[in-house]
Amino acid sequence: MSRFSFRRLSMFGLGAEKDFLVENLSVLLNSGMDVLASLRAIAEEARSSRLRKCIQDMVIDIENGEPIWRAMDRAEIFSSQTIALTKLGEDTGRLVDNLRVVAMQQQKDRLFRAKILGAMSYPVFVVIVSIAVGSWVLLYLLPQLAGTFDSLNIPLPLITSLMIFTGQYAREHGAVLFPSIFGGGIFLFFVFFVVPKTREIGQWFLLSLPGIGKLLRESETGRIGYLLGSLLGAGVDLVDALRSVARASHFSRYRRFYLRVANALEEGQTFEQAFCAKKGQSKRALPIPMQQLIISSERSGSIPEAFASIGEFYQYKSDIAAKNITVIVEPFMLLIVGAGVLFLALSVILPIYSLVGGIE
């Protein structure tokens, strides 16, 4: 389910519509409609022809005897979380409940993304303006000053010569240089954040970033806690629920952790024994206080309530952190922008000092 395909890439930009597909399917199934009638009704209302075609293909697969989760998997537009919970719902007879859990989590994810985008709009604007001003100085201002300084026979400082050479090279080879940089950035993004075999490197980098990594860890812990609490509250077996959320997890670190705990519980171990088996991995995936809460709830027989409270607590923390993301990013942004401004300022000012010194 974690594969990469060009068909999945062709569905880029349908995120909101795909989310509403699951939400509408959950509502229609809960109202008593069967799966095929629900999908046909959703297809009639779909605004995108690409999404409509995928739904029609799903209808054909289900009519041919395929389970719903298999039709979703073949459509290649649903997340692994949605497919895993749909399969579990079909196996346990709780399809509507599981789709409702998916729909509620999608709503939470959309709100979280909206908060992140809103908080990041100011830092991104500042960085774009800084890059635009720096490019203007590099490509137009410094080359003009270079001609003036050459006519006055003023020796240029190393930093100014380097900037002028960079600007001239960019102007002469910009038709190849800028598309190459842009294409290289897209290529690296796909390698480290899309391709399954190398995606873990990008995940490790994001989780290691100060501030940003903490926000992602809290968000993932809150999301998994909510899913586990909902599934266990609906009567799903603990081992099956852990394996389902492992398949639904966005990060390989958490996926391995939940699978290891599920295997340990299946062998008859307790949560305490599973957590102590590899303390380093357990600590990276789940904070020690949360581990103690789960261990205590296992002894008291209140595991669903414990995971539900973990989900609420960490989703609250991630919401607060998302609101303060500007405060987290601003120091690094100021350092980068300040270094660039200082570099450009020295490139322009140092030759002027040389000119003044020559006149004196």
Secondary structure by P-SEA (a helix, b strand, c coil): cccccaaaaaaccaaaaaaaaaaaaaaaaaacccaaaaaaaaaaacccaaaaaaaaaaaaaaaacccaaaaaaaaccccaaaaaaaaaaaaacaaaaaaaaaaaaaaaaaaaaaaaaaaaaaaaaaaaaaaaaaaaaaccaaaaaaaaaaaacccccaaaaaaaaaaaaaaaccccaaaaaaaaaaaaaaaccccccaaaaaaaaaaacaaaaaaaaaaaaaaaaaaaaaaaaacccaaaaaaaaaaacccaaaaaaaaaaaaaaaacccaaaaaaccaaaaaaaccaaaaaaaaaaaaaccaaaaaaaaaaaaaaaaaaaaaaccccaaaaaaaaaaaaaaaaaaacaaaaaaaaaaac
